[in-house]
Amino acid sequence: MPTVAFHTLGCKVNHYETEGIWQKFKAAGYERVDFDHDSDVYVINTCTVTNTGDKKSRQVIRRAIRKNPEAVVCVTGCYAQTSPGEIMEIPGVDVVVGTQDRGKMIEYIEEHQEYRQPINGVSNIMKNRVFEEMDVPEFSDRTRASLKIQEGCNNFCTFCIIPWSRGLLRSREPENVLKQAQQLVDAGYKEIVLTGIHTAGYGEDMKDYNFAQLLRDLEEKVVGLKRIRISSIEASQITDEVIEVLDQSSKIVRHLHIPLQSGSDTVLERMRRKYSSSFYKARVEKIKQALPGLAITSDVIVGFPGETEDEFMETYRFIQEIGFSELHVFPFSRRTGTPAARMDNQVEDEVKNDRVHKLIDLSNKQAKEYASMFEGEVLEVIPEERLTDDKEEENIFVGYTDNYLKVKFAGSEDMIGKIVRVKIKDSGYPYNEGTFVRIMDEPNINEKVELSS
């Protein structure tokens, strides 16, 4: 039986696609082995979001070539899409496939095994208008399932290379989304994370269907689905219709990731973002009214070209006003090939790092404040894994609540992947400490006792 090994760099979408590619290999009779093992085929799924992504991708490619010089080394993903020539120049790379036509990968590998010629299977992504179907009925990691619903992005923000590596926005057919969601629930997953390159842009390329309708259909038509999580939604995509769906839903979780990038209007303009800070704030306020207790997480870039101290402070104060439950803070990274990399007034690393630390401190403070609102409450958690670094207790498990609080509590192996009720005893960040109450699908005997104690 031929063997295949995978290494995935980058985002959730890449991890999803690696699982999709593995399903194709599995159907072709391959056995999956660890990437550090000897394998007949190595597939490296690359990232290109930063120059560092490119560099890491090259390191992993070389590692595979050294591991088994006789193996077929196949490189796919975003870096493969934008720079196939650069990758083909690495001695030992045999097949390059971009972010489309993954269905031809095995065919290319077999062709290479026969003729021993390198194959460049990368085509122009900008011409593609069709979502590439990849079936992922289950994941190697057992607790949370991603469901890719769209591909590509039409925004062309000045700091971002992604439209060039992923192409323009294209949505998956609703019936395929629902079919795959049902397969995942049937395989035992309680929560599905809707994911994509510009996830809530779903349906923008369709006539009579949109993201709000997809959310409704998932809620009503997928039997046994307990939780729907949206991986990311732009402020402009939080339409009144989407708010109404969130308001009425019993399955969409109380957590939204709404990228901000900057709280300064002048910086947002240079970034070519499609909203102002006041628009963002108005949408957030409206959605918080519909969903009290909503956790809002976000991404922020500091040190964007030309960012002055005043502009940074506008962002700082804006974040204080909104009150996030957690921030992902990034120093601006010059991505070759983007307009922002060529802009004047690049900010010095020292200034960027100082600003990053200020925002991380603010984020930690806001995260603790948000978590403290739930101290003493019983929340539903899906345990994901046993905590290995907790020396005092053997059986400490960790998982997320619907509103994305990370909770650790004493439990047992059989709880993994199930929905468990946990009382938050001690709130904090990054972890909240809780006490197990009961497993959701089991009789409700202990709960009254627990809550009254």
PATORKOL-646828 format. One line per field, with one value per residue (C-alpha): y, z, x; residue in three letters. Coordinates in Angstrom, 3 decimals. Each point is the difference from the previous one (the first is absolute). Example, Ala and Ser with C-alpha at 12.3 -4.5 7.8 and 13.67 -1.06 7.14 Angstrom:
py = [-4.500,3.440]
pz = [7.800,-0.660]
px = [12.300,1.370]
rest = [ALA,SER]
//
This chain:
py = [0.000,3.353,2.574,3.745,2.576,3.520,3.239,2.994,3.598,2.963,0.424,-2.116,-0.097,-1.700,-2.552,-0.682,-0.445,-2.372,-2.205,0.231,-0.980,-2.893,-1.322,-0.191,-1.914,-2.308,-0.814,-0.757,-2.611,1.986,-0.364,3.199,0.193,2.655,2.708,-0.964,-3.573,-1.418,0.393,-0.617,3.391,3.240,2.693,3.439,2.410,3.436,3.492,3.331,2.545,1.446,-0.291,-2.183,-2.357,-0.446,-0.622,-2.572,-1.733,-0.320,-1.410,-2.709,-0.870,-0.498,-2.093,-2.426,-0.215,-0.829,-2.567,-2.135,1.180,-2.793,1.209,2.095,3.486,1.838,3.651,1.595,2.966,3.784,0.320,-2.608,2.078,3.328,-1.213,-3.361,0.887,0.702,-3.382,-1.929,1.329,-1.896,-3.198,-2.990,1.575,-2.222,1.323,3.460,0.538,3.344,0.731,-1.643,-3.256,-2.024,-2.822,-0.449,-0.368,-3.815,-0.092,2.369,-2.120,-3.176,1.785,1.129,-3.531,-1.240,2.709,1.485,3.551,2.857,1.154,3.539,-0.304,3.628,1.947,3.597,0.280,3.301,-1.780,-2.465,0.673,-3.427,-1.274,-3.161,-2.743,-1.994,-2.537,-0.090,-2.418,0.001,1.495,-1.567,2.346,-1.208,2.866,2.960,-0.281,2.738,0.352,2.041,1.931,2.427,0.781,3.194,3.694,3.111,2.574,0.608,1.630,1.657,-2.252,-3.312,-2.456,-2.417,0.951,-0.847,-3.396,-0.894,1.878,1.781,-0.860,-3.167,-1.745,-3.678,-1.303,0.087,-3.656,-1.061,2.044,-1.616,-3.499,0.344,1.510,-3.010,-2.392,1.741,-0.162,-3.676,-0.580,1.283,3.687,2.280,3.287,1.150,2.997,1.702,1.002,1.529,2.700,2.670,-2.194,2.260,1.240,-3.264,0.500,3.365,-1.736,-1.591,1.398,-1.249,-1.229,1.564,-0.667,0.619,-2.597,-2.518,0.491,-0.572,-3.153,-1.440,0.585,-1.480,-2.794,-1.619,-2.616,-0.241,3.077,1.754,2.964,2.189,2.272,2.621,0.163,3.656,2.703,3.512,2.920,0.719,-3.571,0.351,0.917,0.521,-3.357,-1.733,1.670,-1.252,-3.557,0.158,1.391,-2.830,-2.820,-2.559,-1.528,2.880,0.659,3.306,0.702,1.963,0.755,3.429,1.160,3.635,0.420,3.642,2.390,3.022,1.141,1.323,-3.339,-1.938,2.094,-0.788,-3.671,0.273,-1.502,0.441,1.639,2.861,-0.365,1.560,-2.522,-2.864,1.314,0.415,-3.601,-1.365,1.932,-1.278,-3.604,0.266,1.075,-3.108,-2.297,1.075,-1.507,-0.366,-0.643,2.047,-0.875,1.870,0.468,3.196,0.985,2.543,1.954,0.182,2.292,3.601,-0.871,2.957,-0.066,1.843,-2.568,-2.823,1.683,0.319,-3.792,-0.477,2.148,-1.591,-3.465,1.282,1.246,-3.242,-2.442,-3.159,-3.390,-0.646,1.570,-1.489,2.709,-0.041,2.334,1.097,-2.342,1.129,-2.577,0.208,0.672,2.040,3.800,0.467,-1.542,2.828,2.838,2.739,0.622,-3.619,-0.172,-1.183,-3.450,1.405,2.263,-2.854,-2.331,2.643,0.504,-3.745,-0.349,2.884,-1.594,-3.484,1.433,1.687,-3.214,-2.052,2.528,-0.075,-3.806,-0.225,2.556,-1.909,-3.372,1.407,0.602,-3.785,-0.927,-2.192,-0.832,-3.438,-0.039,-2.665,-1.134,-2.446,-1.549,-0.313,-1.564,-0.953,2.702,-1.507,2.868,-0.249,-1.994,0.035,-1.834,-2.787,0.641,3.683,0.622,3.151,1.239,3.009,1.347,1.199,3.563,-1.072,-0.044,-2.551,-2.127,-2.648,-2.415,-3.481,-2.529,-3.282,-1.165,-0.955,3.665,1.049,1.281,-0.019,3.033,0.249,2.448,1.621,2.550,2.812,0.169,2.293,2.195,1.082,0.139,-2.023,-2.627,-0.003,-2.683,-1.945,-2.899,-2.738,-0.066,-2.527,-1.271,1.620,-3.134,-1.704,0.279,3.183,-1.342,1.886,3.398,1.274,-1.208,1.674,3.308,0.318,-0.816]
pz = [0.000,-1.008,2.778,0.137,2.629,0.393,1.470,0.207,0.524,0.557,0.576,0.804,-3.681,-0.795,2.766,-1.391,-3.503,1.172,1.417,-3.375,-1.885,2.431,-0.780,-3.687,0.837,2.316,-2.805,-2.256,2.479,1.836,3.662,1.979,2.002,2.197,-1.816,1.848,-1.279,-3.235,-2.606,-3.735,-0.431,1.979,-0.418,1.351,0.220,0.048,1.285,-1.554,2.182,1.088,-1.332,3.059,-1.236,-3.238,1.892,2.365,-2.996,-1.702,3.206,0.244,-3.719,0.467,3.109,-2.014,-2.795,2.530,1.771,-3.106,-3.211,-1.878,1.039,-2.138,1.516,-0.863,0.992,0.110,1.652,-0.160,-0.423,-2.774,-1.695,0.087,-0.558,-1.841,-1.825,3.271,1.377,-3.187,0.345,3.283,-1.019,0.977,-0.460,-2.404,-0.211,0.650,0.249,1.123,1.828,-2.668,-2.018,3.093,-1.555,-2.555,2.633,0.052,-3.809,-0.120,2.593,-2.030,-3.175,1.755,1.272,-3.594,-1.890,2.791,-1.235,2.364,-0.480,0.468,0.303,1.008,-2.132,0.096,3.120,-1.077,-2.774,2.366,0.918,1.407,3.581,0.056,1.831,2.547,2.132,3.667,1.835,3.106,1.412,1.420,2.978,1.595,1.794,-2.251,-3.630,-2.545,-2.975,-2.898,-1.617,-2.328,-1.696,-1.026,0.797,-2.013,2.497,-1.010,3.282,-0.542,2.486,-1.274,-2.658,0.441,-3.046,-2.141,1.641,0.345,-2.811,0.076,2.229,-0.851,2.169,0.508,-1.139,2.979,-0.444,0.192,3.167,1.620,-1.138,1.414,3.268,0.424,-0.650,2.708,2.538,-0.871,0.647,3.560,-0.116,2.167,-1.265,-3.540,-0.756,-3.264,-1.677,-3.202,-1.274,0.416,1.768,0.386,-3.575,-0.784,-2.600,-1.294,-3.374,0.051,-1.201,2.414,3.021,2.689,3.206,2.273,-1.943,0.276,3.789,0.126,-2.129,2.122,3.140,-1.386,-2.304,1.631,2.413,3.304,-0.469,3.358,-0.676,-3.004,0.252,-2.631,-0.325,-1.065,-1.136,-1.302,1.543,-3.415,-0.135,3.264,-1.810,1.822,-1.425,1.481,3.376,-0.143,-0.701,2.893,2.260,-0.797,-0.120,2.745,-1.614,-1.165,2.863,1.862,-1.524,-3.101,-1.381,-1.645,-1.476,0.821,-1.181,1.181,1.965,-1.885,-3.073,-1.762,0.444,-1.090,-3.185,-0.747,0.642,-2.465,2.551,-0.914,3.220,2.385,3.754,0.600,-2.366,1.799,3.388,-1.084,-1.285,3.179,2.202,-1.999,0.223,3.742,0.547,-1.821,1.828,3.596,1.301,-3.533,-0.183,-2.715,-1.008,-2.616,-1.964,0.177,-1.995,1.622,-1.664,-3.403,-2.283,1.147,3.278,2.301,3.793,-0.252,-2.416,2.256,2.987,-2.015,-0.401,3.693,1.146,-2.521,1.368,3.529,-1.160,-1.697,2.717,-1.740,1.669,-1.666,-2.669,-2.436,-0.366,-2.909,-0.795,-3.650,-2.197,-3.450,-2.382,-3.294,-2.860,2.009,-0.293,3.740,-0.349,-2.415,2.088,1.452,3.741,1.068,3.806,1.888,1.595,3.474,-0.233,-1.385,2.843,2.619,-1.469,-0.202,3.725,0.922,-1.872,1.372,3.545,-0.824,-1.565,3.100,2.221,-2.174,-0.185,3.817,0.297,-2.492,1.667,3.452,-1.119,-0.051,3.374,1.882,-3.162,-1.507,-3.652,-2.685,-0.920,-2.629,1.515,-2.676,1.712,3.240,1.324,0.034,1.810,3.116,2.342,3.093,-1.494,-2.527,-1.394,-0.844,-3.288,-2.037,-2.480,-1.168,1.072,-2.679,0.672,-0.467,3.584,0.489,3.020,1.866,2.420,1.459,-2.271,-1.815,-3.456,-1.059,0.162,-2.950,-2.875,2.036,1.325,3.731,2.530,2.112,2.799,-0.267,3.463,-0.759,-3.100,-1.599,-3.159,-1.900,2.129,2.103,2.682,0.229,1.700,-1.971,0.422,-2.531,-3.571,-1.999,-1.477,3.389,2.792,2.010,3.550,1.302,-1.391,2.734,2.673,-1.699,-0.562,3.504,1.627]
px = [0.000,1.549,0.422,-0.631,1.043,-1.390,1.291,-2.333,1.095,-2.292,-3.693,-3.071,-0.920,3.312,-0.581,-3.455,1.395,2.735,-2.774,-1.789,3.167,0.560,-3.511,1.020,3.211,-1.921,-2.460,2.992,1.286,2.691,0.896,0.684,3.223,1.558,1.972,3.185,-0.261,1.273,-2.733,-0.491,-1.695,0.308,-2.655,0.886,-2.954,1.623,-0.817,0.963,-1.781,3.379,3.550,0.649,-2.740,1.949,3.226,-1.557,-1.593,3.420,1.541,-2.682,0.371,3.765,-0.608,-2.157,2.578,2.739,-2.177,-0.465,1.693,-1.823,-3.477,-2.305,-0.134,-3.207,-0.480,-3.458,-1.750,0.384,3.772,-0.186,-2.708,1.863,3.588,0.011,3.246,1.820,-1.103,0.855,3.575,0.452,1.862,-2.150,-3.450,-1.955,-3.584,-1.456,-3.779,-1.469,-3.251,-2.165,0.019,0.901,-2.022,2.814,2.739,0.091,-0.080,3.025,1.840,-0.573,1.085,3.188,0.690,-0.219,1.931,2.175,-0.616,-0.946,-3.610,-1.301,-3.783,-0.660,-2.487,-1.282,-2.172,-1.576,-1.879,-1.633,-3.635,-0.915,0.326,2.127,-1.893,1.984,-1.741,1.038,-2.314,2.223,3.191,3.129,-0.479,-3.210,-1.723,-0.724,-0.935,0.617,-2.282,1.368,-2.836,1.773,3.294,1.800,-0.407,-0.880,1.288,3.630,1.063,3.382,1.847,-1.372,1.192,-2.922,-2.136,3.051,0.442,-3.692,-1.720,-3.338,-2.946,-1.911,-2.583,-0.674,-3.405,-2.415,-1.024,3.680,0.501,-3.051,0.949,3.503,-1.338,-2.283,2.916,2.043,-2.836,-0.551,3.720,-0.531,0.911,-2.140,1.453,0.697,2.230,-0.953,3.220,1.330,2.320,-2.699,-2.541,-3.030,0.403,-1.785,-2.728,1.260,0.485,-3.482,-3.316,-2.632,1.919,2.173,1.922,-3.025,-2.003,2.834,0.049,-3.776,0.247,2.827,-2.058,-3.210,1.148,3.051,-1.293,1.884,2.217,0.500,2.307,0.794,3.047,0.886,3.793,0.040,-2.438,0.768,-1.903,-1.549,-1.343,-1.941,-3.205,-3.288,-1.077,3.063,-0.683,-3.586,1.193,2.491,-2.688,-2.452,2.532,0.444,3.110,2.202,2.403,0.399,3.383,0.941,3.432,-0.301,3.351,0.773,3.658,0.013,-2.212,1.361,-1.953,3.092,1.787,-3.119,-0.008,3.671,-0.775,-2.909,-2.389,-3.649,-1.305,0.657,0.453,-3.445,-1.645,1.780,-1.099,-3.642,-0.154,1.563,-2.432,-2.955,1.142,0.729,-3.617,-1.211,2.442,0.709,3.243,1.392,3.747,1.666,3.545,1.993,3.232,2.048,3.079,2.311,2.781,-1.687,2.071,-0.318,-1.782,0.668,-0.154,-3.342,-1.418,1.159,-1.681,-3.228,0.112,0.830,-2.936,-2.350,0.832,-0.679,-3.426,-1.035,1.122,1.197,0.224,3.388,2.215,2.480,2.643,2.467,2.876,-0.294,1.994,1.186,-1.403,1.915,-2.397,-2.529,-0.479,0.704,3.467,0.901,-1.486,2.224,0.337,0.456,-0.151,3.104,-0.090,0.671,-3.074,-2.114,1.011,-0.730,-3.492,-0.605,0.776,-2.309,-2.890,0.716,-0.129,-3.304,-1.328,0.933,-1.769,-3.149,0.078,0.038,-2.817,-2.131,0.632,-0.814,-3.603,-0.496,1.483,-2.469,-1.972,-0.499,1.139,0.118,3.513,1.243,3.162,2.698,2.994,1.660,2.355,3.464,1.749,-2.147,2.235,-2.223,-2.935,-0.058,-3.440,-0.238,-1.789,-0.288,-2.601,-1.970,-3.371,-2.401,1.236,3.620,1.219,2.756,-0.915,1.981,-1.646,0.380,-1.671,0.466,1.075,-3.556,-1.076,2.179,-2.121,-3.223,-1.863,0.609,-1.447,2.707,-0.344,2.568,1.595,2.917,0.071,3.257,2.076,1.142,-1.817,-3.150,-0.264,-3.211,-1.741,-1.693,-3.807,-1.279,0.164,-2.800,-1.556,-0.235,-2.627,-0.105,0.524,3.062,-0.742,-2.356,2.389,2.986,-1.736,-1.380,3.331]
rest = [MET,PRO,THR,VAL,ALA,PHE,HIS,THR,LEU,GLY,CYS,LYS,VAL,ASN,HIS,TYR,GLU,THR,GLU,GLY,ILE,TRP,GLN,LYS,PHE,LYS,ALA,ALA,GLY,TYR,GLU,ARG,VAL,ASP,PHE,ASP,HIS,ASP,SER,ASP,VAL,TYR,VAL,ILE,ASN,THR,CYS,THR,VAL,THR,ASN,THR,GLY,ASP,LYS,LYS,SER,ARG,GLN,VAL,ILE,ARG,ARG,ALA,ILE,ARG,LYS,ASN,PRO,GLU,ALA,VAL,VAL,CYS,VAL,THR,GLY,CYS,TYR,ALA,GLN,THR,SER,PRO,GLY,GLU,ILE,MET,GLU,ILE,PRO,GLY,VAL,ASP,VAL,VAL,VAL,GLY,THR,GLN,ASP,ARG,GLY,LYS,MET,ILE,GLU,TYR,ILE,GLU,GLU,HIS,GLN,GLU,TYR,ARG,GLN,PRO,ILE,ASN,GLY,VAL,SER,ASN,ILE,MET,LYS,ASN,ARG,VAL,PHE,GLU,GLU,MET,ASP,VAL,PRO,GLU,PHE,SER,ASP,ARG,THR,ARG,ALA,SER,LEU,LYS,ILE,GLN,GLU,GLY,CYS,ASN,ASN,PHE,CYS,THR,PHE,CYS,ILE,ILE,PRO,TRP,SER,ARG,GLY,LEU,LEU,ARG,SER,ARG,GLU,PRO,GLU,ASN,VAL,LEU,LYS,GLN,ALA,GLN,GLN,LEU,VAL,ASP,ALA,GLY,TYR,LYS,GLU,ILE,VAL,LEU,THR,GLY,ILE,HIS,THR,ALA,GLY,TYR,GLY,GLU,ASP,MET,LYS,ASP,TYR,ASN,PHE,ALA,GLN,LEU,LEU,ARG,ASP,LEU,GLU,GLU,LYS,VAL,VAL,GLY,LEU,LYS,ARG,ILE,ARG,ILE,SER,SER,ILE,GLU,ALA,SER,GLN,ILE,THR,ASP,GLU,VAL,ILE,GLU,VAL,LEU,ASP,GLN,SER,SER,LYS,ILE,VAL,ARG,HIS,LEU,HIS,ILE,PRO,LEU,GLN,SER,GLY,SER,ASP,THR,VAL,LEU,GLU,ARG,MET,ARG,ARG,LYS,TYR,SER,SER,SER,PHE,TYR,LYS,ALA,ARG,VAL,GLU,LYS,ILE,LYS,GLN,ALA,LEU,PRO,GLY,LEU,ALA,ILE,THR,SER,ASP,VAL,ILE,VAL,GLY,PHE,PRO,GLY,GLU,THR,GLU,ASP,GLU,PHE,MET,GLU,THR,TYR,ARG,PHE,ILE,GLN,GLU,ILE,GLY,PHE,SER,GLU,LEU,HIS,VAL,PHE,PRO,PHE,SER,ARG,ARG,THR,GLY,THR,PRO,ALA,ALA,ARG,MET,ASP,ASN,GLN,VAL,GLU,ASP,GLU,VAL,LYS,ASN,ASP,ARG,VAL,HIS,LYS,LEU,ILE,ASP,LEU,SER,ASN,LYS,GLN,ALA,LYS,GLU,TYR,ALA,SER,MET,PHE,GLU,GLY,GLU,VAL,LEU,GLU,VAL,ILE,PRO,GLU,GLU,ARG,LEU,THR,ASP,ASP,LYS,GLU,GLU,GLU,ASN,ILE,PHE,VAL,GLY,TYR,THR,ASP,ASN,TYR,LEU,LYS,VAL,LYS,PHE,ALA,GLY,SER,GLU,ASP,MET,ILE,GLY,LYS,ILE,VAL,ARG,VAL,LYS,ILE,LYS,ASP,SER,GLY,TYR,PRO,TYR,ASN,GLU,GLY,THR,PHE,VAL,ARG,ILE,MET,ASP,GLU,PRO,ASN,ILE,ASN,GLU,LYS,VAL,GLU,LEU,SER,SER]
//
